[in-house]
């Protein structure tokens, strides 16, 4: 094995289980003679670091040992911190790169012209300065899209998928998904008492910008209605179903789960704020808009609960700890065997190494035809024989 020095980073939103990956990579590295270097704040660590400034180096580069990672897997979040930095589309050069020349592109939207810079040459130079033989990149679609770019540039990269949305292509499971669904299930079951006590319609919003897996699977295990980005429901029909559910319930309440990107016919989720480095704006709450529509159309009072950040906080559950540790072991196996350009994954219900997804394909979406009942606005429960544990068809 030629690899001696491995860089590891986490990008995008945090999820429970990241620290289990970090610790397991460090411990395995110590066993096979590899030094592991933590790159703090995701790809920002490789775009903003100034090696001539001790404070900058301390902010972005953290040598990892068994001693400083011994207890990190007991909590959620990421020990290495995170950011949403895209080195191929930087709107503003960091101070350390301000005097350098990089390829740039301009785009005009709503009369405003924006320039973005591709600082990949600086990233590659910083990787060389750090003496890294490999990078283990832990992230979702956005973070892994740049991992794929580094692979094309000749850097040895192993990717580890994480996102509570569970929408990374080429894998049936991403770290953080099980904890998110478990936490959503617990929160909804607790809030039944309040919604029922006041005899209202409860509306729960969960993450899921482009894919509805979190809402769909939470609805699956709580026997609730749900709305997902992949299918625009009929608003009148949805309200009728929720009102009928409420009347048929002896406690006189009903519940529905909405992905943040869910929409109904004739409605588009509103966005606000500046787009992040990957072009994503924050979405205003579709749950609040649905609440207004229900009150206007049916005269029913509602309880709106935004569960989004609640689901990514705290320590991981059993599944996310197990998958995280296993993915870390697989990544280090790949390093030891000299493999690169691969992502740890679950395919057909089995652990596998697969190509890093092509970012041009976008996130993996729910198969509406087999997984979502478009008449009843709920998960499909039948015809699961022979499917892998997470019910994802190839």
LOTOR-71783 format. One record per residue (C-alpha): residue number from 0; chain; x, y, z. Coordinates in Angstrom, 3 decimals. Example, Ala and Ser with C-alpha at 12.3 -4.5 7.8 and 13.67 -1.06 7.14 Angstrom:
2
{resi=0; chain=A; u=12.300; v=-4.500; w=7.800};
{resi=1; chain=A; u=13.670; v=-1.060; w=7.140};
This chain:
394
{resi=0; chain=A; u=0.000; v=0.000; w=0.000};
{resi=1; chain=A; u=1.469; v=3.349; w=-1.079};
{resi=2; chain=A; u=-0.966; v=5.644; w=0.746};
{resi=3; chain=A; u=0.512; v=7.160; w=3.875};
{resi=4; chain=A; u=-1.460; v=10.338; w=4.460};
{resi=5; chain=A; u=-5.231; v=10.630; w=4.193};
{resi=6; chain=A; u=-7.331; v=13.777; w=4.324};
{resi=7; chain=A; u=-10.914; v=13.537; w=5.566};
{resi=8; chain=A; u=-13.687; v=16.135; w=5.456};
{resi=9; chain=A; u=-17.436; v=16.566; w=5.887};
{resi=10; chain=A; u=-19.489; v=18.930; w=3.734};
{resi=11; chain=A; u=-23.057; v=20.204; w=3.580};
{resi=12; chain=A; u=-25.571; v=19.792; w=6.381};
{resi=13; chain=A; u=-24.579; v=17.742; w=9.399};
{resi=14; chain=A; u=-26.303; v=14.459; w=10.210};
{resi=15; chain=A; u=-25.915; v=11.955; w=13.044};
{resi=16; chain=A; u=-23.237; v=9.370; w=12.266};
{resi=17; chain=A; u=-20.526; v=11.556; w=10.772};
{resi=18; chain=A; u=-18.297; v=11.304; w=13.819};
{resi=19; chain=A; u=-18.485; v=7.512; w=13.692};
{resi=20; chain=A; u=-17.018; v=7.632; w=10.183};
{resi=21; chain=A; u=-14.265; v=10.040; w=11.235};
{resi=22; chain=A; u=-13.265; v=8.020; w=14.288};
{resi=23; chain=A; u=-13.326; v=4.700; w=12.435};
{resi=24; chain=A; u=-11.134; v=6.048; w=9.625};
{resi=25; chain=A; u=-8.630; v=7.374; w=12.171};
{resi=26; chain=A; u=-8.516; v=4.137; w=14.161};
{resi=27; chain=A; u=-8.177; v=1.981; w=11.060};
{resi=28; chain=A; u=-5.542; v=4.344; w=9.696};
{resi=29; chain=A; u=-3.457; v=3.940; w=12.840};
{resi=30; chain=A; u=-3.620; v=0.165; w=12.431};
{resi=31; chain=A; u=-2.358; v=0.159; w=8.832};
{resi=32; chain=A; u=0.267; v=2.868; w=9.184};
{resi=33; chain=A; u=-1.634; v=5.842; w=7.737};
{resi=34; chain=A; u=-1.701; v=9.361; w=9.091};
{resi=35; chain=A; u=-5.145; v=10.989; w=8.960};
{resi=36; chain=A; u=-5.515; v=14.743; w=8.592};
{resi=37; chain=A; u=-8.842; v=16.418; w=9.281};
{resi=38; chain=A; u=-9.831; v=19.183; w=6.875};
{resi=39; chain=A; u=-12.189; v=21.484; w=8.732};
{resi=40; chain=A; u=-15.278; v=23.146; w=7.263};
{resi=41; chain=A; u=-15.529; v=20.870; w=4.234};
{resi=42; chain=A; u=-14.122; v=22.076; w=0.915};
{resi=43; chain=A; u=-13.605; v=25.519; w=2.468};
{resi=44; chain=A; u=-10.658; v=24.025; w=4.297};
{resi=45; chain=A; u=-8.908; v=23.485; w=0.960};
{resi=46; chain=A; u=-9.887; v=26.842; w=-0.571};
{resi=47; chain=A; u=-9.335; v=29.239; w=2.310};
{resi=48; chain=A; u=-6.339; v=27.836; w=4.192};
{resi=49; chain=A; u=-3.236; v=30.036; w=4.304};
{resi=50; chain=A; u=-0.247; v=27.902; w=5.248};
{resi=51; chain=A; u=1.799; v=31.034; w=6.006};
{resi=52; chain=A; u=-0.682; v=32.036; w=8.703};
{resi=53; chain=A; u=-0.578; v=29.782; w=11.800};
{resi=54; chain=A; u=-4.093; v=30.863; w=12.823};
{resi=55; chain=A; u=-5.504; v=29.957; w=9.403};
{resi=56; chain=A; u=-3.726; v=26.630; w=9.398};
{resi=57; chain=A; u=-5.070; v=25.862; w=12.884};
{resi=58; chain=A; u=-8.588; v=26.828; w=11.779};
{resi=59; chain=A; u=-8.650; v=24.570; w=8.756};
{resi=60; chain=A; u=-6.195; v=21.716; w=9.347};
{resi=61; chain=A; u=-6.519; v=19.324; w=12.275};
{resi=62; chain=A; u=-4.271; v=16.257; w=12.642};
{resi=63; chain=A; u=-6.452; v=13.402; w=13.876};
{resi=64; chain=A; u=-5.313; v=10.779; w=16.359};
{resi=65; chain=A; u=-6.859; v=8.034; w=18.420};
{resi=66; chain=A; u=-6.618; v=10.367; w=21.397};
{resi=67; chain=A; u=-8.529; v=13.345; w=19.993};
{resi=68; chain=A; u=-11.195; v=11.202; w=18.309};
{resi=69; chain=A; u=-11.709; v=8.654; w=21.094};
{resi=70; chain=A; u=-15.109; v=9.932; w=22.246};
{resi=71; chain=A; u=-16.434; v=11.841; w=19.241};
{resi=72; chain=A; u=-18.721; v=9.017; w=18.074};
{resi=73; chain=A; u=-20.855; v=9.450; w=21.183};
{resi=74; chain=A; u=-22.431; v=12.623; w=19.834};
{resi=75; chain=A; u=-24.012; v=13.902; w=16.626};
{resi=76; chain=A; u=-22.842; v=16.735; w=14.399};
{resi=77; chain=A; u=-19.399; v=16.694; w=12.846};
{resi=78; chain=A; u=-16.145; v=17.047; w=14.763};
{resi=79; chain=A; u=-14.615; v=18.605; w=11.651};
{resi=80; chain=A; u=-17.427; v=21.134; w=11.152};
{resi=81; chain=A; u=-18.919; v=21.821; w=7.743};
{resi=82; chain=A; u=-19.745; v=24.385; w=5.071};
{resi=83; chain=A; u=-21.478; v=24.607; w=1.710};
{resi=84; chain=A; u=-18.414; v=25.552; w=-0.328};
{resi=85; chain=A; u=-18.173; v=24.775; w=-4.033};
{resi=86; chain=A; u=-14.601; v=25.362; w=-5.263};
{resi=87; chain=A; u=-15.764; v=25.412; w=-8.899};
{resi=88; chain=A; u=-18.245; v=28.244; w=-8.341};
{resi=89; chain=A; u=-16.831; v=30.688; w=-5.813};
{resi=90; chain=A; u=-18.507; v=34.103; w=-5.942};
{resi=91; chain=A; u=-15.710; v=35.723; w=-3.977};
{resi=92; chain=A; u=-12.080; v=34.706; w=-3.723};
{resi=93; chain=A; u=-10.780; v=34.216; w=-0.165};
{resi=94; chain=A; u=-8.007; v=36.620; w=0.894};
{resi=95; chain=A; u=-5.264; v=34.034; w=0.378};
{resi=96; chain=A; u=-6.282; v=33.699; w=-3.295};
{resi=97; chain=A; u=-7.245; v=37.311; w=-3.979};
{resi=98; chain=A; u=-4.124; v=38.095; w=-6.047};
{resi=99; chain=A; u=-4.257; v=34.924; w=-8.143};
{resi=100; chain=A; u=-5.907; v=34.366; w=-11.505};
{resi=101; chain=A; u=-8.535; v=31.651; w=-11.994};
{resi=102; chain=A; u=-10.957; v=30.666; w=-14.696};
{resi=103; chain=A; u=-14.238; v=32.499; w=-14.290};
{resi=104; chain=A; u=-17.752; v=32.370; w=-15.666};
{resi=105; chain=A; u=-20.434; v=35.018; w=-15.760};
{resi=106; chain=A; u=-24.188; v=34.580; w=-15.667};
{resi=107; chain=A; u=-27.029; v=37.080; w=-15.686};
{resi=108; chain=A; u=-30.296; v=36.583; w=-13.827};
{resi=109; chain=A; u=-33.003; v=39.196; w=-13.281};
{resi=110; chain=A; u=-30.662; v=41.816; w=-14.724};
{resi=111; chain=A; u=-27.878; v=41.039; w=-12.248};
{resi=112; chain=A; u=-24.575; v=39.638; w=-13.492};
{resi=113; chain=A; u=-22.685; v=37.240; w=-11.243};
{resi=114; chain=A; u=-19.094; v=36.070; w=-11.663};
{resi=115; chain=A; u=-17.918; v=32.757; w=-10.216};
{resi=116; chain=A; u=-14.387; v=31.380; w=-10.051};
{resi=117; chain=A; u=-13.045; v=27.839; w=-10.329};
{resi=118; chain=A; u=-10.258; v=27.595; w=-7.742};
{resi=119; chain=A; u=-9.560; v=23.904; w=-8.275};
{resi=120; chain=A; u=-5.868; v=24.617; w=-9.093};
{resi=121; chain=A; u=-5.485; v=26.129; w=-5.606};
{resi=122; chain=A; u=-7.241; v=23.130; w=-4.056};
{resi=123; chain=A; u=-4.856; v=20.738; w=-5.818};
{resi=124; chain=A; u=-1.879; v=22.820; w=-4.697};
{resi=125; chain=A; u=-3.079; v=22.742; w=-1.083};
{resi=126; chain=A; u=-3.567; v=18.984; w=-1.297};
{resi=127; chain=A; u=0.021; v=18.731; w=-2.523};
{resi=128; chain=A; u=1.252; v=20.993; w=0.279};
{resi=129; chain=A; u=-0.482; v=18.739; w=2.812};
{resi=130; chain=A; u=1.103; v=15.698; w=1.199};
{resi=131; chain=A; u=-2.218; v=13.892; w=0.908};
{resi=132; chain=A; u=-2.331; v=10.587; w=-0.951};
{resi=133; chain=A; u=-6.099; v=10.180; w=-0.564};
{resi=134; chain=A; u=-9.174; v=12.173; w=0.384};
{resi=135; chain=A; u=-12.173; v=10.618; w=2.110};
{resi=136; chain=A; u=-15.069; v=12.979; w=1.391};
{resi=137; chain=A; u=-18.270; v=12.550; w=3.415};
{resi=138; chain=A; u=-21.302; v=14.353; w=2.056};
{resi=139; chain=A; u=-24.424; v=14.489; w=-0.043};
{resi=140; chain=A; u=-24.916; v=15.292; w=-3.717};
{resi=141; chain=A; u=-23.271; v=18.700; w=-3.558};
{resi=142; chain=A; u=-20.167; v=17.688; w=-1.603};
{resi=143; chain=A; u=-19.698; v=14.526; w=-3.638};
{resi=144; chain=A; u=-20.070; v=16.413; w=-6.917};
{resi=145; chain=A; u=-16.747; v=18.090; w=-6.154};
{resi=146; chain=A; u=-15.265; v=14.795; w=-5.018};
{resi=147; chain=A; u=-16.065; v=13.551; w=-8.529};
{resi=148; chain=A; u=-14.307; v=16.605; w=-9.966};
{resi=149; chain=A; u=-11.156; v=15.902; w=-7.938};
{resi=150; chain=A; u=-11.267; v=12.327; w=-9.163};
{resi=151; chain=A; u=-11.333; v=13.627; w=-12.746};
{resi=152; chain=A; u=-8.327; v=15.791; w=-11.870};
{resi=153; chain=A; u=-6.381; v=12.690; w=-10.856};
{resi=154; chain=A; u=-6.680; v=12.921; w=-7.069};
{resi=155; chain=A; u=-7.455; v=9.657; w=-5.324};
{resi=156; chain=A; u=-10.850; v=10.039; w=-3.662};
{resi=157; chain=A; u=-13.190; v=7.739; w=-1.751};
{resi=158; chain=A; u=-16.673; v=9.121; w=-1.115};
{resi=159; chain=A; u=-19.037; v=8.317; w=1.761};
{resi=160; chain=A; u=-22.706; v=9.286; w=1.254};
{resi=161; chain=A; u=-24.630; v=11.084; w=3.972};
{resi=162; chain=A; u=-27.905; v=12.977; w=3.938};
{resi=163; chain=A; u=-31.156; v=12.662; w=5.813};
{resi=164; chain=A; u=-32.869; v=13.080; w=2.430};
{resi=165; chain=A; u=-31.428; v=9.690; w=1.357};
{resi=166; chain=A; u=-31.277; v=10.934; w=-2.212};
{resi=167; chain=A; u=-27.699; v=10.238; w=-3.329};
{resi=168; chain=A; u=-27.625; v=8.152; w=-6.481};
{resi=169; chain=A; u=-25.993; v=4.707; w=-6.677};
{resi=170; chain=A; u=-26.864; v=3.827; w=-3.084};
{resi=171; chain=A; u=-30.042; v=2.747; w=-1.295};
{resi=172; chain=A; u=-28.947; v=4.283; w=1.985};
{resi=173; chain=A; u=-27.159; v=7.417; w=3.194};
{resi=174; chain=A; u=-25.880; v=8.040; w=6.709};
{resi=175; chain=A; u=-28.368; v=10.101; w=8.725};
{resi=176; chain=A; u=-31.557; v=8.785; w=7.148};
{resi=177; chain=A; u=-32.566; v=6.258; w=9.809};
{resi=178; chain=A; u=-32.041; v=8.694; w=12.674};
{resi=179; chain=A; u=-34.029; v=11.372; w=10.840};
{resi=180; chain=A; u=-37.002; v=9.075; w=10.300};
{resi=181; chain=A; u=-36.813; v=7.692; w=13.851};
{resi=182; chain=A; u=-36.694; v=11.206; w=15.277};
{resi=183; chain=A; u=-39.599; v=12.351; w=13.078};
{resi=184; chain=A; u=-41.625; v=9.329; w=14.138};
{resi=185; chain=A; u=-41.013; v=10.059; w=17.819};
{resi=186; chain=A; u=-41.876; v=13.754; w=17.464};
{resi=187; chain=A; u=-45.101; v=13.023; w=15.610};
{resi=188; chain=A; u=-46.211; v=10.375; w=18.077};
{resi=189; chain=A; u=-45.597; v=12.815; w=20.953};
{resi=190; chain=A; u=-47.473; v=15.634; w=19.259};
{resi=191; chain=A; u=-50.524; v=13.481; w=18.582};
{resi=192; chain=A; u=-51.614; v=14.255; w=22.141};
{resi=193; chain=A; u=-51.601; v=18.010; w=21.541};
{resi=194; chain=A; u=-53.201; v=17.877; w=18.093};
{resi=195; chain=A; u=-55.818; v=15.476; w=19.431};
{resi=196; chain=A; u=-56.498; v=17.498; w=22.545};
{resi=197; chain=A; u=-57.318; v=20.539; w=20.438};
{resi=198; chain=A; u=-59.086; v=18.507; w=17.722};
{resi=199; chain=A; u=-57.109; v=20.002; w=14.886};
{resi=200; chain=A; u=-55.292; v=18.952; w=11.718};
{resi=201; chain=A; u=-51.583; v=18.531; w=12.358};
{resi=202; chain=A; u=-49.144; v=19.460; w=9.593};
{resi=203; chain=A; u=-45.517; v=18.331; w=9.891};
{resi=204; chain=A; u=-42.761; v=19.667; w=7.634};
{resi=205; chain=A; u=-39.569; v=17.653; w=7.189};
{resi=206; chain=A; u=-36.487; v=18.047; w=5.005};
{resi=207; chain=A; u=-36.624; v=16.897; w=1.397};
{resi=208; chain=A; u=-35.798; v=19.638; w=-1.079};
{resi=209; chain=A; u=-35.893; v=17.478; w=-4.217};
{resi=210; chain=A; u=-36.763; v=13.990; w=-2.999};
{resi=211; chain=A; u=-39.469; v=12.805; w=-0.623};
{resi=212; chain=A; u=-37.856; v=9.838; w=1.097};
{resi=213; chain=A; u=-37.865; v=11.326; w=4.609};
{resi=214; chain=A; u=-41.552; v=12.262; w=4.439};
{resi=215; chain=A; u=-42.520; v=9.025; w=2.686};
{resi=216; chain=A; u=-40.754; v=6.686; w=5.104};
{resi=217; chain=A; u=-41.921; v=8.627; w=8.149};
{resi=218; chain=A; u=-45.466; v=8.334; w=6.817};
{resi=219; chain=A; u=-44.853; v=4.625; w=6.205};
{resi=220; chain=A; u=-44.039; v=3.903; w=9.854};
{resi=221; chain=A; u=-46.667; v=6.260; w=11.319};
{resi=222; chain=A; u=-49.524; v=5.330; w=8.930};
{resi=223; chain=A; u=-50.035; v=8.942; w=7.842};
{resi=224; chain=A; u=-50.672; v=10.887; w=4.667};
{resi=225; chain=A; u=-47.736; v=12.608; w=3.030};
{resi=226; chain=A; u=-46.888; v=14.963; w=0.178};
{resi=227; chain=A; u=-43.569; v=14.652; w=-1.665};
{resi=228; chain=A; u=-41.762; v=16.758; w=-4.302};
{resi=229; chain=A; u=-42.084; v=14.045; w=-6.944};
{resi=230; chain=A; u=-45.882; v=14.350; w=-7.201};
{resi=231; chain=A; u=-48.105; v=17.433; w=-7.154};
{resi=232; chain=A; u=-51.245; v=16.585; w=-5.234};
{resi=233; chain=A; u=-54.676; v=18.062; w=-5.861};
{resi=234; chain=A; u=-55.257; v=20.575; w=-3.070};
{resi=235; chain=A; u=-59.011; v=20.118; w=-2.852};
{resi=236; chain=A; u=-58.628; v=16.349; w=-2.754};
{resi=237; chain=A; u=-55.930; v=16.560; w=-0.066};
{resi=238; chain=A; u=-58.077; v=18.784; w=2.144};
{resi=239; chain=A; u=-61.078; v=16.490; w=1.685};
{resi=240; chain=A; u=-58.998; v=13.476; w=2.752};
{resi=241; chain=A; u=-57.622; v=15.236; w=5.839};
{resi=242; chain=A; u=-61.054; v=16.469; w=6.898};
{resi=243; chain=A; u=-62.512; v=12.970; w=6.385};
{resi=244; chain=A; u=-59.633; v=11.426; w=8.388};
{resi=245; chain=A; u=-60.405; v=13.861; w=11.187};
{resi=246; chain=A; u=-64.105; v=13.003; w=11.214};
{resi=247; chain=A; u=-63.407; v=9.275; w=11.153};
{resi=248; chain=A; u=-61.008; v=9.530; w=14.085};
{resi=249; chain=A; u=-62.680; v=9.071; w=17.512};
{resi=250; chain=A; u=-60.277; v=11.723; w=18.845};
{resi=251; chain=A; u=-61.284; v=14.098; w=16.008};
{resi=252; chain=A; u=-57.887; v=14.963; w=14.564};
{resi=253; chain=A; u=-55.773; v=14.085; w=11.505};
{resi=254; chain=A; u=-52.116; v=14.420; w=10.504};
{resi=255; chain=A; u=-50.109; v=14.942; w=7.317};
{resi=256; chain=A; u=-46.368; v=15.057; w=6.595};
{resi=257; chain=A; u=-44.916; v=17.419; w=3.979};
{resi=258; chain=A; u=-41.489; v=17.398; w=2.364};
{resi=259; chain=A; u=-40.081; v=20.923; w=2.279};
{resi=260; chain=A; u=-40.204; v=20.711; w=-1.529};
{resi=261; chain=A; u=-43.752; v=19.347; w=-1.739};
{resi=262; chain=A; u=-46.194; v=21.220; w=-3.959};
{resi=263; chain=A; u=-49.789; v=20.951; w=-5.109};
{resi=264; chain=A; u=-51.245; v=21.679; w=-8.505};
{resi=265; chain=A; u=-50.991; v=25.381; w=-9.281};
{resi=266; chain=A; u=-48.609; v=26.071; w=-6.389};
{resi=267; chain=A; u=-44.854; v=26.560; w=-6.300};
{resi=268; chain=A; u=-42.823; v=26.599; w=-3.087};
{resi=269; chain=A; u=-41.537; v=30.094; w=-2.379};
{resi=270; chain=A; u=-37.819; v=30.679; w=-1.904};
{resi=271; chain=A; u=-35.893; v=33.310; w=-0.008};
{resi=272; chain=A; u=-32.363; v=34.462; w=0.703};
{resi=273; chain=A; u=-29.232; v=34.251; w=-1.406};
{resi=274; chain=A; u=-28.488; v=30.956; w=-3.153};
{resi=275; chain=A; u=-25.699; v=28.890; w=-1.611};
{resi=276; chain=A; u=-22.552; v=27.799; w=-3.447};
{resi=277; chain=A; u=-24.475; v=25.023; w=-5.175};
{resi=278; chain=A; u=-27.340; v=27.251; w=-6.301};
{resi=279; chain=A; u=-29.887; v=26.321; w=-3.623};
{resi=280; chain=A; u=-32.084; v=28.915; w=-1.941};
{resi=281; chain=A; u=-33.913; v=28.250; w=1.303};
{resi=282; chain=A; u=-37.558; v=27.339; w=0.903};
{resi=283; chain=A; u=-40.347; v=29.035; w=2.767};
{resi=284; chain=A; u=-42.670; v=26.761; w=4.696};
{resi=285; chain=A; u=-45.153; v=24.921; w=2.510};
{resi=286; chain=A; u=-46.733; v=23.777; w=5.783};
{resi=287; chain=A; u=-47.795; v=27.319; w=6.663};
{resi=288; chain=A; u=-49.276; v=27.776; w=3.197};
{resi=289; chain=A; u=-51.188; v=24.491; w=3.472};
{resi=290; chain=A; u=-52.470; v=25.571; w=6.886};
{resi=291; chain=A; u=-53.883; v=28.754; w=5.365};
{resi=292; chain=A; u=-55.518; v=26.792; w=2.549};
{resi=293; chain=A; u=-57.159; v=24.353; w=4.978};
{resi=294; chain=A; u=-58.538; v=27.110; w=7.160};
{resi=295; chain=A; u=-59.827; v=28.983; w=4.120};
{resi=296; chain=A; u=-61.403; v=25.974; w=2.371};
{resi=297; chain=A; u=-62.643; v=23.893; w=5.313};
{resi=298; chain=A; u=-62.675; v=26.225; w=8.312};
{resi=299; chain=A; u=-60.516; v=23.744; w=10.227};
{resi=300; chain=A; u=-57.890; v=24.846; w=12.737};
{resi=301; chain=A; u=-54.394; v=23.440; w=12.323};
{resi=302; chain=A; u=-51.176; v=22.853; w=14.236};
{resi=303; chain=A; u=-48.033; v=23.400; w=12.151};
{resi=304; chain=A; u=-44.780; v=21.814; w=13.294};
{resi=305; chain=A; u=-41.449; v=22.284; w=11.495};
{resi=306; chain=A; u=-39.322; v=19.242; w=12.316};
{resi=307; chain=A; u=-36.489; v=19.957; w=9.884};
{resi=308; chain=A; u=-33.417; v=20.782; w=11.994};
{resi=309; chain=A; u=-34.728; v=18.699; w=14.880};
{resi=310; chain=A; u=-34.171; v=15.604; w=12.741};
{resi=311; chain=A; u=-30.468; v=16.192; w=12.128};
{resi=312; chain=A; u=-29.562; v=17.004; w=15.716};
{resi=313; chain=A; u=-28.277; v=14.702; w=18.447};
{resi=314; chain=A; u=-26.600; v=11.314; w=18.424};
{resi=315; chain=A; u=-27.165; v=8.626; w=15.761};
{resi=316; chain=A; u=-29.365; v=5.586; w=16.184};
{resi=317; chain=A; u=-28.191; v=1.971; w=15.821};
{resi=318; chain=A; u=-28.586; v=1.837; w=12.028};
{resi=319; chain=A; u=-26.644; v=5.026; w=11.388};
{resi=320; chain=A; u=-23.846; v=4.021; w=13.762};
{resi=321; chain=A; u=-23.560; v=0.604; w=12.142};
{resi=322; chain=A; u=-23.667; v=1.893; w=8.555};
{resi=323; chain=A; u=-21.246; v=4.725; w=9.340};
{resi=324; chain=A; u=-18.690; v=2.405; w=10.904};
{resi=325; chain=A; u=-19.081; v=-0.089; w=8.078};
{resi=326; chain=A; u=-18.761; v=2.568; w=5.377};
{resi=327; chain=A; u=-15.582; v=3.826; w=7.088};
{resi=328; chain=A; u=-14.139; v=0.324; w=7.104};
{resi=329; chain=A; u=-14.998; v=-0.107; w=3.427};
{resi=330; chain=A; u=-13.365; v=3.230; w=2.587};
{resi=331; chain=A; u=-10.165; v=2.199; w=4.320};
{resi=332; chain=A; u=-10.245; v=-1.207; w=2.631};
{resi=333; chain=A; u=-10.394; v=0.642; w=-0.682};
{resi=334; chain=A; u=-7.481; v=2.873; w=0.328};
{resi=335; chain=A; u=-5.422; v=-0.137; w=1.375};
{resi=336; chain=A; u=-6.162; v=-1.820; w=-1.952};
{resi=337; chain=A; u=-5.281; v=1.294; w=-3.959};
{resi=338; chain=A; u=-8.795; v=1.856; w=-5.295};
{resi=339; chain=A; u=-10.196; v=5.330; w=-5.938};
{resi=340; chain=A; u=-13.041; v=7.197; w=-7.597};
{resi=341; chain=A; u=-15.506; v=5.071; w=-5.668};
{resi=342; chain=A; u=-18.281; v=5.590; w=-3.131};
{resi=343; chain=A; u=-19.316; v=3.322; w=-0.293};
{resi=344; chain=A; u=-22.901; v=2.238; w=-0.781};
{resi=345; chain=A; u=-25.694; v=-0.231; w=-0.169};
{resi=346; chain=A; u=-26.892; v=-1.859; w=-3.375};
{resi=347; chain=A; u=-29.473; v=-4.630; w=-3.540};
{resi=348; chain=A; u=-29.446; v=-4.659; w=0.252};
{resi=349; chain=A; u=-25.696; v=-5.415; w=0.350};
{resi=350; chain=A; u=-22.667; v=-3.260; w=1.056};
{resi=351; chain=A; u=-20.855; v=-2.296; w=-2.136};
{resi=352; chain=A; u=-18.326; v=0.049; w=-3.690};
{resi=353; chain=A; u=-19.840; v=1.950; w=-6.608};
{resi=354; chain=A; u=-18.795; v=4.838; w=-8.876};
{resi=355; chain=A; u=-19.161; v=8.324; w=-7.423};
{resi=356; chain=A; u=-22.465; v=9.573; w=-8.894};
{resi=357; chain=A; u=-22.445; v=11.837; w=-11.921};
{resi=358; chain=A; u=-23.523; v=15.237; w=-10.517};
{resi=359; chain=A; u=-25.262; v=16.066; w=-13.808};
{resi=360; chain=A; u=-27.918; v=13.448; w=-13.006};
{resi=361; chain=A; u=-29.059; v=15.243; w=-9.856};
{resi=362; chain=A; u=-30.524; v=13.558; w=-6.759};
{resi=363; chain=A; u=-32.226; v=10.171; w=-6.709};
{resi=364; chain=A; u=-36.018; v=10.522; w=-6.666};
{resi=365; chain=A; u=-38.852; v=8.473; w=-5.191};
{resi=366; chain=A; u=-40.343; v=6.034; w=-7.721};
{resi=367; chain=A; u=-43.909; v=7.332; w=-7.522};
{resi=368; chain=A; u=-45.392; v=4.425; w=-9.480};
{resi=369; chain=A; u=-44.250; v=1.771; w=-7.004};
{resi=370; chain=A; u=-43.782; v=3.694; w=-3.747};
{resi=371; chain=A; u=-46.505; v=6.374; w=-3.541};
{resi=372; chain=A; u=-50.279; v=5.973; w=-3.646};
{resi=373; chain=A; u=-51.388; v=8.947; w=-5.735};
{resi=374; chain=A; u=-55.071; v=8.347; w=-4.921};
{resi=375; chain=A; u=-54.695; v=8.292; w=-1.165};
{resi=376; chain=A; u=-51.545; v=10.450; w=-0.749};
{resi=377; chain=A; u=-49.742; v=7.875; w=1.336};
{resi=378; chain=A; u=-46.986; v=5.257; w=0.913};
{resi=379; chain=A; u=-47.623; v=2.078; w=-1.010};
{resi=380; chain=A; u=-47.568; v=-0.869; w=1.375};
{resi=381; chain=A; u=-48.091; v=-3.838; w=-0.932};
{resi=382; chain=A; u=-45.822; v=-5.816; w=-3.271};
{resi=383; chain=A; u=-42.640; v=-5.634; w=-1.196};
{resi=384; chain=A; u=-41.661; v=-9.310; w=-1.425};
{resi=385; chain=A; u=-38.083; v=-9.708; w=-2.597};
{resi=386; chain=A; u=-37.088; v=-6.066; w=-2.069};
{resi=387; chain=A; u=-34.013; v=-5.125; w=-0.004};
{resi=388; chain=A; u=-34.550; v=-3.841; w=3.518};
{resi=389; chain=A; u=-34.847; v=-0.158; w=2.517};
{resi=390; chain=A; u=-37.392; v=-1.025; w=-0.198};
{resi=391; chain=A; u=-35.460; v=0.606; w=-3.032};
{resi=392; chain=A; u=-35.832; v=-1.054; w=-6.431};
{resi=393; chain=A; u=-32.878; v=-0.990; w=-8.827};
